[in-house]
């Protein structure tokens, strides 16, 4: 296979990955994964490296010096390549672990916490407490729910298109049930701790999507896993135009704006972009998705009554 075909084989779907992600993110990550496989490096080690490198990038964003900022940009890009490589390496070597999944989920949060902290400390002399409040709202509120919703919509799209084999469409009910079954004892405490946080994450995703929840439960009640191909294709047709929006709400676009804001010397543009641009986009994407989910739900209800 060509390099492009090899990279595509490691991706869940071309529907949820854009051209930029394929060539700028996934391909370098795949090449790093090949190298790590040759060196017998464990995927968890790669994840830890990505966390350290990404967190270190924030230090260089503190300085009002473009040369220092460029070093930070390079480190963040490098960390993101490793963040892609760890998952690809885990699939290549069949070394998927709960610890790896936990650390992979934390990686981006740690990076951006350090980045926001650097911006706050850099701008505090001019803005005082207001930069703390602005970045806290942009980071903890806006960024968090934007990324969670984008990840959820991608997994929804993959579930309706391919089923469970490519999707991680977890539910709060399932994760909470697993959490309740485990005990705080040796051999189970780590998974229980992981589920303590992960179930809250899934609950937050479900709280943002009430109409999808009604439709999803109706689909599972009627069809289980055997969803008719016509329904799958029609859902994909409605969902596919929203995948570019989901990509904008994740890593690449916001990092591009971060880099631009540092180059022009106005890092405050980054948290403002989260609030003024990405948050309305989240509302718009959510509204469109909820609208067609309600249409499908009503259609299934009408079909049930006719039957």
ABEGO torsion letter per residue (X at the ends): XBAAAAAAAABABAAABBAAAAAAAAAAAAAAAAAAAAAGBBAAAAAAAAAAAAAAAAAAAABBBAAAAAAAAAAAAAAAAAAAAAAAAAAAAGBBBAAAAAAAAAAAAAAAAAAAAAAAAAAAAAAEAAAAAAAAAAAAAAAAAAAAAAAAAAAAAAAAAAEAAABBBBBAAAAAAAAAABBBBBGAAAAAAAAAAAAAAAAAAAAABAAAAAAAAAAAAAAEABBBAAAAAAAAAAAAAAAAAAAAABAAAAAAAAAAAAAAGBAAAAAAAAAAAAAAAAAAAAAAAAAAAAAAAAAAAAAAAAX
